[in-house]
């Protein structure tokens, strides 16, 4: 017994796995990973070039985590939730022999740093850099496999200049629907000058004034100015998103009053790419699942609606063609089916004009097959157009029924304990 042997008890305590010992082991291994560059993905050329002889050209994989905002509070509990999932996937691909580039950055522009600068006179870069260092000190404790050489922050001058360059490329481009791609705006002006492209209103390009020509060209640009109803906060001197405004109509930061106001805002013609997006999705191994009674594929749905207009309730979820994703989608749809099946057994109100105010009638289901059989048949019909294998549907339904039976047994056990 260790209680009667002080030396044995001391030896047992010295080798006990404590939080301090775990931290020391983790820190030593993380330092070794950093020194040997375990998670560094080499480039073919340039300053980050490395040995690529072990990889084929098709072995590349790029995984980028979300860019969190580095607040003064440090790491949020919701951030590791996404980071750990991508880290598991990246490690699996890396162990499978692929050249994995896994990194993350910081969306470091934000009102908190600006407001802190206004209140204290501290430059926003000073507080932002300090917050990033605090954040990295916490996230490194998780041992994630990020290539830290690739990490950027949106406030970095070298990064920010490229965002401005990208904006100029988009601004000086227009979308050619016949070619389904963007082209330089100078080519559009040349077509108007040569007469190969006519104006939509039938007027002649040559008879337009300079201001009118500029308005026509701006109407084709991929980014343009438009008057929109926004949340204007004079106290912060900026426009706020809906989630940044409290229920009392004040700013979440600073508690300043917010007003609805029409202001000029930069807009992007994202909907111009809708047909091209659908065509590209058709080349991928994806399943498009629609909700709220839309029984058609996205491409045909787009043909029926007006360009750039989304029908109410046309919520679209794109899932990878994997049995687990299919099962998750089926389970989500099954929850809707369960609610619909319950409504079939619940009482519903009488139609208007029946004179039966307050009275209820019951609508019965005419299909007398077992409920599980009806669900499976309904899922087969709905998913047939989405190219889901019947075997995957049957397996997913079977898994769902096993889970339902397991939950029923747990409820019965809990009722016994409560009794």
N, C-alpha and C positions, 0 to 999 in steps of 0.2 A: 504494500500500500504506500502511495506517495505521501500520505498524511503522516506516517511514522518515520519517513526518511527525508530530512530537510534538504539534503543534497539533490535527491531525485526530484523533489518538488521545484527547486530552483532551476534545475536543468530543464524540466518540463515547461516552466514559465518562460525561460529564455528562448525556446524554440516554438512558442505559440504563434500562430498566424494571426497577427493583429492588423488593424487598419494602417498603422505606421509601417509595418513590415511590407504590407501590400503596396503602399505608396512608394517605398524604396525600390522594390523589385520592378514596379512599373516604370519608374523614372529611369532606372538604369537601362532597361530595354529600349525605352523611347530614345534615350541618348544614343544608344548604339544604332538604332534604325536611322537616326538623323545623320550620324557620322558616315554610315555606309551608303546612304541614299537609297534605301530599300524601296521607297515609294516614288522615286523620281522617274518620270517617263521621258526617255531621250527623244530628241528631234533628229531628223535626217541631217540637217545642216544648221549652222548658226551657233550662237554661244551656248545653247542648251543641247548641242549635238552629242550623240552617244552611240554605243554599239547596238545596232539593230539586226545583227546577224542571226539572232535566235528567233526573230519574228518574221512572218511573211507579211506582204503588204495588206492582206485582209485581216490581220490580227489587231488592228487599231480599235480602241474603244475609248470614247471620251465621256466622262461622267462628271457633271458639274452640279454641285449643291446650290441651294438657294442662297441669295446674298442677304444675310440678315442686317438689320440696322444695329450698329454697336452703341446701345444705350449705356448710360452710366450705371445702370443696375447690373450689367454684365450678362452672362449667359441665361437665357430663358429656358424653362423646362421643356418648352415645345420645340426648341431648336434641335437638341440631340435626337428627338423622335424621327426627324427626317434624315439627319446625318448618319445615324446608325444604320438605317435601312439601306441607304446608298453605299455605305461602307461595306456592309455584308455582301451586296451584289458585286462591288468592285473587287473585293478579296476573292470571291468565287471565280470571277473572270480572270483575275491575275494568277490564281492557282491552276486555272485551266490553260495557262500558257499564252494569254493575250497581253498585248502591250497596252496597259490601262493608264490613262491620264485622268486622275481623280483630283479635283481641286475645288475651291470655294473662294468667295470674296466678300466684300462688305458694301452694302448699299448705304453709304455713309453720309449722303446729303439728308438733312432733316431739320424740322422746325425746333426740336429740343435744343440742339447745339446753337442755332441762331438766337433763340430766346435767352439762353444762358449767356451768350455773348453780349446781348443787349443789356441784361441785368447786371452783369459783373464786369463788362469791359474786356473779357478774355476772348482772344481770337478763336473763332470756331475750329480752326485746324488744331489748336493746342488741345482743346477738350476732346475732339474727335480722335486724334492720335492716341491720347491717353485711354479713351474708352476701347479702342481697338486692341491696345496692349493688354488691358484687363480681360477682354473677351478671349483673346488668344491664350492667355495664361490659364483660363478655365477650360477652354475646349481642347487644349493639348493634353489635359489630364485624361481625356477619353481615349487617347491612343488611336485616333482615326488616321487612315492611310492617305492623307492629302499630300500632294506635291506642292510644298510651300513656296517653291520658286515661282509658281504660276499665280500665287495669290495676289489679288488687286483690290483696291478700294475705288469706288466711283469718284472720290475726291482727289485721287492721284492725278497730277497734272498730265502725266504721260498717258493715262487712261482717258481723262476727260477730253483731251484734244481729239481723240479718235471718235468719241461720241458726237462731237461737233462736226467732224468730217463726214460721218455717216449721215447726219441730218442733212448736210448740204448735198450729198449724193441723192438722197430721197427727194429733196426739194427740187433739184434740177432733173427730175425724171417724171415720166408719165407712163401710164399703163396702156399698152396697145392690145385691145381685146382680140383683134384678128390673130396676133402672134402669141397672145397669152403670156406676155412678159413685159418688163419695164424697158423703156428706151430713153435716151437723153432728150431733154426738152428742146434742145437745138434742132433735132431732127423733125420734131413736130412743127416748129416755126418754119423750117425749110419746106415742108410739105404745104403749109398754108401759103407761103410766098410763091411756090411754083404752081399752085392751083391743083395739085394732085389730091388734096384733102379739102373738102368743102365744109363750110360752117353749118352747124345744126339748124340755125334759123334761116338759112338760105341766102344770107347777105354775102357780099363780096369782101374778101379779106383786104383787098387793096383800098377800099373806100372807108375802112375803119380808122378812127383816130388812134393815136398812140396809147391813150388810156384805155380805149376799148380793146385794142389788141392785147394789152397787158392783162386785162380782165379775162379775156378768152383763154390765154395761156395759163393764167393762174387757176382757172377752172378745170384744167387738165392735170395739174401737178399732183403728185402723190401726197404731199402735205400742203395744206392751205389754211388760211385764216377764215374763221366763221364765227358769227355771233351766236353764243350759246348761253343758256341760263345756268349760272354757276353759283356756288356758295362763296361770296366775297366777304373777307374778314379785314376791315380797315386796320384793326389793331395789330394784326400780323403782316399786313401788306401783301397778302397772297390769297389764292383760291384754295379752298379746302374740299377734300372728298367728303362724301356723305357720312362715312364712318368717323370722320374727324370732328363732326358737329354733334353736340349733345342734344338730348330731347328738349332742352330749354332753349335751343337756338343759339348756343354759345360755343366757342371753340373749345375743343378738348384740352388744348395747350394754351394757357394764359387766361382762359375764361372770358374771352372777348366776344362781343356781339357779332353775329353772322347774319348777312342779308342776302336774299336772292336777287341776282342782278344779271342783266344781259351784258356780256363782255366778249371781246374778241379772243378766241382761243385757237391754238394750232390743232388741226384735225388731220387724221390720216385716212386715206381711202383703202381701208383694209378689206372692205367688202368687194372691191374690184378683183381680188384674188380668190373669191369663193369657188368659182368653177375650177380654177387651177388646183386649189387645195383638194377638192374632191377627186380630181384626176390623179393627183399624187397619192392620195390615200388608197385609191384602187390598186396601186402598184405595191402596196405594203400588205403584210399579213395582219390585217386589222379587221375587227368585227365592229360594226356600227350599230349600236342598240338605241332605239328610240323609245321615248316614254309618252305617257298621256294619250294613248290611243292612236298614235301615228304608226301605221302599219307598212310604211313604204321606206325604201332606202333613201339616204340623204340626197343623192343625185336627183332622183325624181321629185323629191320634195322641193328642192331648189328650183326645179323647172316650173313648178306650179305657183310658187310665190313670186312676189315682185322682187326685182334686183335690189339687194341691200336691205331687205326687210325680213325680219325673223318672225315667224308666226307665233302667237301666244302659246305657251306650253311646249314648244318644239325644243325640248331639252335633249341634247345629244351627248352621249358618253362613248368615248372611243377606248376600247380595251384591247390589250394584246391577245393574239390568238394562242392562248395557253389554257389548259384545262382548269387551272386554278382561277384564272380571271373569268373564264366562262361560268364556272360554278358560282363565283361571287356575283356576277351579273344575274344569273338565274335566281339566286337567293334574294337579291334585291327585288327582282320582278315578282318572286313568290310572295313577298310580303304584301305587295299590292294585290295579288290574287287572293290572298287570305282575307284581306279586308273586303274585297268584292264578294267572296263566298259568305262572309259574315253578314253582309248587307242583304244577301238573298234570303237569309233566315230572319232578319230583323223586320219589324213592322215599318211601313213607309206611309206617308200621308196620302190622302185621297186626292185625285185631280181636282183642279179648280172648277168651280161650278157644280160640284156634285152635291152641295148642300150638306155635306157631312162634316161640318166644322168640329174639330176636336176628336172625331172618330178616326180609328186607324184600321188599315187593312194589311193583310200579310200576303207577300208575293212569294210563291214557292218555286223552287228549282225543279224544272221538268226532267233534268238529267239525273237518273237514279244510279249512275255508276259511283263507285267509291270516290271520295273527295281527292285522294292522292292520285287516282287514275285520271280524273278530270284535269287536275293540275298538270300532270305530265303531258297529256294530249294537247292541252292549250299551249304549253311551252314549246312543244314540237311544232305546232302551227306557226307560232310567232317567230321562232328562230330559224325556220327552214329557209327563209329568204336571206338570212344573214350567214349562211354557209357554216353553221355549227353542226358538227357531226352528231347524229342521233345517239351514238354511244356515250358521248360526253354529256348529253342531256339526261340520259337514263342514269348514268353514274351520279351526276349532280343531284338529281331528284332522290336517288337512293341515299346519298350522303345526308341530304336535308332531312329525310324521314328518320334516319338514324339519330340525327341531332335532336329532332323533335321528340323522339321516344326517350332519349337520354334526359332531356329537360323535364319530361313528364315524370320520369322515375325520380328525379331530384325533388320535384315538387311534392310527390307522394312521400318521399323520405322526410322532407321538412315538415309536412303535416303530421307525420307520426311523432317527430321530435316535439313539435308544438303541443300535440295532444298529451 
